[in-house]
Every structure is written in C-alpha cells, then in structure tokens.
C-alpha cells in the first residue's frame, strides 16, 4: 500500500534529512566506547560501530547529542497512535517515535492518548448508547470495531487501534527506537507490570541501543511513583519523568530516573544544565514551530518531541546539530 500524506500544514523548504541509524565517530572516539564496554583499554580499527554484538551493558553509554522524536507518530501527517503514523514517521527519517499506552476492560494494552475514545474514533456512532466512552470500559474486541483514522482524513478510513504488541512488532521491523508513555496510570493499577510482562517476552526490547545511537526504548509517565516501580522491574531500560521536577529535587530523582521530560514552556537553559549536571537527559514536548525548535536547540536539550519530525530534522541539518 502506498502511504498518502493528505495534510501538509507547512511548506517544505528542503528534503528531510536522510534517515540515520548509526552515528559516525572517529576511530579514537570508538576506542573510548570499547574501553568503557570492556572495563579497560581497547584499540579501535574501524570508524563506525556497526555490529549488533557491540551492545551497551548499561544506560550510561554515549548517545547522540540531540534526538528527534515523532510525537504520537508523525501526527501532523497521519492519525496519531496508529501504525500508519509510525510508518510515515519512519519514512520521514525520525530518530525515535513516541507512543501512548492504556489498558482495555479485558486487560489488553492498546495505543491511545485520550482517556476517552471520542476524539480519535467513531465510537459514538458504533456504540451510541454507552454510558461511558472511556478506554478502560471497552474490550479489545469492541475497540477492533472502531475506525481510528477517518477523524483525521478520509484517506485513513478503517485504520484500527493498535495493541502494544503490534506496535512493538512494527517498531522492531522498522528498527525504530520507541519512547513509550504509560498514560493515566492511576486509572490502571499495575499497568507498569503489564508493560514489563509484554517486554519480557521480546528479546529485542530487552537489549539497550548501541553506543552513539538513540536508546532502543525509553519508558515515561507523569506519575513518577509508577516510573520508580517500572524501573525496578526493568532496570536496564531508561525511564523518564514527564513534567518539570523542581530543581531542589532533581538530585533525589537522579538516584533512579534517567530523564526529566518537561513541557518546553516550563524550562530554560539553566534548568537544562541543572538536569544534565545531575547525570540525566532532558527531552521537551511538544515543539512544533521553527522558533520553538530553535529555542530548544539553543537551550541544549537532548531530545525534541514534535508532531513535525521532518521540520526538526531540517533545522537540525541547517544548524549542523
């Protein structure tokens, strides 16, 4: 099937930056990474790290200076949190894509941002007499009857709500790193255990990304206590705290968290420096305009989460970052 991008709300001034999965480094820099891995000295004889055999043993390996993250997929161009949105994001060359995970009434993990199904599906037409349209009040079988694409554009009619398992399979096929947000976890007690169980079944997602590449997987949520429990279950996978952590508490959360990922409008360069000085990364959301993208880069963030991943890549290429 040929993917159609029906709505382009901005004019492209140049082609998207080429998709890159491996960051080139000099032999000397590569030698440092091998030394870190082996716990001693190493001699590098190649300019790039190419082999799947070279896997980082911990979260702390070197990563790219800046990561472009497609928010809910390429959500400016395709219906959010659908498989086609992630295929489009991958076609645009994004480094990583973000998904939102909730739980159905029968315990299945699905991709959906809103607590209700109203905005992004035809649930009111298919089930006109329901008392509740909350995600947690529908079974997966019922959700399979919904159209999650037409609300965005008729060319996406019939696009289904994916399960987490289907998303993991697609991302693995695409070799696309994932930023997984556990949504509204207070509504789904134990969802961190359900997510961990799904990941434990898939060896691909239990291996850290290679040095100088994006993390293969990051898990984040606004409910920080849930993330602490998830980190205990999945200690080798980076975990992020959504929202702004008070500067006086950053060091405390740095004892177990790996990222602080706030709204772009709540931070400045000094805050970014404070997070990074504590040994954490910082991804900001949702950064769409050219001025905001440039401001995020100037602030020195590690990741930019955007509905327009191609726009971020264009500016990164223009600024050589």
C-alpha positions in Angstrom: 0.0 0.0 0.0 1.3 3.4 -0.9 1.2 5.8 2.1 -0.6 9.0 1.4 0.1 12.2 3.4 -3.1 14.2 3.0 -2.4 17.3 5.0 0.9 19.2 4.9 0.3 22.3 7.1 3.7 23.8 6.2 5.8 24.3 3.1 8.9 22.2 3.0 12.0 24.2 2.0 14.2 21.2 1.6 14.1 17.4 1.6 14.0 15.7 5.0 17.4 14.9 6.4 18.5 11.4 5.5 17.5 8.7 7.9 20.4 7.7 10.1 20.6 4.7 12.5 24.3 4.8 13.1 26.2 7.8 14.2 29.7 8.0 12.6 32.6 8.6 15.0 36.3 8.7 14.7 38.4 5.6 15.5 39.7 7.3 18.6 36.3 8.0 19.9 35.2 4.5 19.1 38.1 3.2 21.0 36.9 5.0 24.1 33.5 3.3 23.8 35.1 -0.1 23.5 37.2 0.6 26.5 34.1 1.6 28.5 32.4 -1.7 27.5 35.3 -3.9 28.3 36.3 -2.1 31.5 39.8 -1.4 30.3 41.7 -0.2 27.2 40.8 -1.2 23.7 42.2 -0.5 20.2 39.7 0.5 17.6 40.3 -0.4 14.0 37.0 0.9 12.4 35.4 4.3 12.0 31.9 3.2 13.0 30.2 0.9 15.4 28.3 -1.4 13.2 27.8 -4.8 14.9 24.9 -6.0 16.9 27.5 -7.7 19.0 28.5 -4.3 20.4 25.7 -3.7 22.9 26.0 -1.3 25.8 25.9 -3.1 29.1 24.2 -0.1 30.9 22.2 3.0 30.4 25.3 5.2 30.6 26.8 4.7 27.2 27.4 7.7 24.9 24.3 8.8 22.9 23.7 11.4 20.1 23.7 15.0 21.3 20.2 15.6 20.0 17.3 13.2 19.3 14.3 13.9 17.0 11.2 12.3 18.4 7.9 11.9 16.4 5.1 12.7 18.8 2.4 10.0 18.6 4.0 9.2 15.3 4.1 11.7 12.5 0.9 13.1 14.0 0.8 16.2 11.8 0.5 14.0 8.8 -1.4 10.8 9.9 -3.8 9.8 12.7 -1.9 9.7 16.0 -1.1 6.4 17.7 -1.9 4.3 14.6 0.6 2.1 12.9 0.4 4.2 9.7 1.5 7.2 11.7 4.7 5.4 12.7 5.3 4.2 9.2 5.1 7.8 8.0 7.4 9.0 10.8 9.9 6.3 9.8 9.6 7.4 6.1 10.4 11.0 7.2 13.6 9.8 8.9 12.8 10.4 12.6 15.2 9.0 15.1 12.6 7.8 17.6 8.8 7.8 17.9 6.5 8.2 20.9 3.5 6.1 21.8 0.8 6.3 24.4 -0.3 3.1 26.2 -3.5 2.4 28.1 -5.4 -0.8 29.2 -8.7 -2.1 28.0 -11.5 -3.5 30.2 -10.2 -7.1 29.4 -6.6 -6.3 30.3 -5.2 -5.7 26.8 -2.6 -2.9 26.2 -3.6 -0.5 23.4 -2.3 2.7 21.9 -4.5 5.7 22.8 -3.7 9.2 24.1 -7.1 10.4 25.4 -8.8 8.7 28.4 -11.9 8.6 26.2 -12.3 7.2 22.6 -14.4 10.1 21.4 -11.9 12.5 19.8 -10.0 10.0 17.7 -12.5 7.2 16.8 -16.1 6.9 15.7 -17.1 5.2 19.0 -20.3 7.3 19.4 -21.6 6.1 16.1 -20.7 2.4 16.6 -21.9 2.3 20.3 -24.4 5.1 20.6 -26.0 4.0 23.8 -22.9 3.5 26.0 -22.8 5.3 29.4 -19.1 5.7 29.2 -16.6 6.0 26.3 -13.5 5.6 28.5 -10.8 3.4 27.1 -10.9 1.3 30.2 -14.6 0.5 29.7 -14.2 -1.2 26.3 -12.8 -4.6 25.5 -10.3 -5.1 22.7 -12.9 -6.8 20.6 -15.1 -3.8 20.9 -12.2 -1.5 20.0 -11.5 -3.6 16.9 -14.9 -2.4 15.6 -13.8 1.3 15.6 -12.3 3.5 12.9 -9.3 5.4 14.3 -8.4 7.1 11.0 -11.3 8.9 9.5 -11.4 11.7 12.1 -8.0 12.8 10.7 -8.7 12.3 7.0 -10.9 10.0 4.9 -7.8 8.5 3.2 -7.1 6.8 6.6 -10.6 5.3 6.9 -10.6 2.0 8.7 -7.3 2.4 10.5 -7.5 0.3 13.7 -6.5 1.0 17.2 -3.2 -1.0 17.6 -2.2 -3.1 20.5 1.2 -2.5 22.2 2.3 -5.9 20.9 1.5 -4.8 17.3 3.4 -1.6 17.8 6.4 -3.4 19.3 6.5 -5.7 16.3 6.3 -2.8 13.8 9.0 -0.8 15.5 11.3 -3.8 15.6 10.7 -4.4 11.9 11.5 -0.7 11.2 14.4 -0.7 13.6 12.8 2.4 15.1 13.5 3.4 18.7 10.5 3.9 20.9 9.5 6.4 23.6 6.7 4.7 25.5 4.4 6.7 27.7 2.2 4.9 30.2 -0.9 7.1 30.2 -3.1 8.0 33.2 -1.6 5.2 35.2 -3.8 5.9 38.3 -6.7 4.6 36.2 -4.8 1.3 35.5 -3.2 0.0 38.7 -0.4 -2.3 37.9 -0.1 -1.3 34.2 3.7 -1.0 34.7 3.7 -4.7 35.4 1.6 -5.4 32.3 4.1 -3.4 30.2 7.1 -5.1 31.7 5.5 -8.6 31.0 4.9 -7.6 27.4 8.5 -6.5 27.0 10.0 -9.6 28.8 8.6 -11.7 26.1 10.6 -9.9 23.4 14.4 -10.1 23.5 14.8 -7.2 21.0 13.3 -4.8 23.5 15.5 -6.0 26.4 18.7 -5.0 24.7 20.0 -1.5 25.1 20.7 0.5 22.0 24.2 0.5 20.5 26.7 3.2 21.6 26.2 6.6 19.8 22.6 5.6 18.8 19.3 6.6 20.4 18.1 4.4 23.3 16.2 1.5 21.8 13.4 2.1 24.4 12.6 4.7 27.0 9.5 4.5 29.3 8.0 7.6 30.7 4.9 8.8 32.6 3.6 11.8 34.5 3.1 9.5 37.6 6.6 9.3 38.9 5.9 6.7 41.5 4.8 4.4 38.7 8.0 5.0 36.9 10.0 4.1 40.0 8.2 0.8 40.2 8.7 0.2 36.5 12.4 0.9 36.8 12.6 -1.8 39.5 11.0 -4.2 37.0 13.1 -3.1 34.0 16.4 -1.8 35.5 18.3 -1.8 32.2 15.7 0.3 30.4 15.9 4.2 30.8 12.9 5.8 32.5 11.7 9.4 32.2 9.7 11.7 34.4 7.2 13.7 32.4 6.8 17.2 33.7 9.0 19.7 35.5 10.9 18.4 38.5 11.7 21.1 41.0 15.4 22.0 40.8 15.8 21.2 44.5 14.6 17.6 43.9 16.5 16.7 40.7 19.3 15.1 42.6 16.9 12.9 44.6 15.2 11.6 41.4 18.6 11.1 39.7 19.1 8.2 42.2 17.0 6.0 39.9 15.5 8.0 37.0 17.3 8.6 33.7 15.4 11.5 32.1 13.3 14.5 33.0 11.0 15.4 30.1 9.0 18.6 30.7 6.8 20.9 28.7 9.1 23.2 26.6 7.5 26.3 28.1 8.4 25.5 31.6 12.2 25.4 31.3 15.2 27.4 30.2 18.9 26.8 29.5 19.7 27.0 33.2 17.2 24.3 34.0 18.5 22.1 31.2 22.0 22.5 32.6 20.8 21.5 36.1 19.2 18.3 34.8 22.3 17.4 32.8 24.6 18.2 35.6 22.7 15.6 37.7 23.5 13.0 35.0 20.1 13.0 33.4 18.8 13.6 29.9 16.0 16.0 29.1 13.5 15.7 26.2 11.0 18.5 25.8 7.4 18.5 24.3 5.5 19.4 22.1 7.8 21.5 19.9 6.3 22.4 16.6 7.2 25.9 15.4 10.5 26.8 13.9 11.1 29.4 16.6 10.4 26.8 19.4 12.6 24.2 17.7 15.5 26.7 17.6 14.9 27.7 21.2 15.0 24.1 22.3 18.3 23.6 20.5 19.7 26.7 22.0 18.7 25.5 25.4 20.8 22.4 24.9 18.1 19.7 25.3 18.8 16.1 24.5 15.5 15.4 22.7 12.8 17.3 20.8 9.4 15.8 20.7 7.4 17.1 17.8 4.3 16.5 15.6 6.6 17.6 12.7 9.7 15.3 13.0 10.7 16.3 9.5 10.7 20.0 10.5 13.0 19.3 13.4 15.4 17.3 11.2 15.5 20.1 8.6 16.5 22.6 11.3 19.0 20.2 12.8 20.6 19.8 9.4 20.6 23.6 8.8 22.3 24.1 12.1 24.6 21.1 11.9 23.5 19.7 15.2 
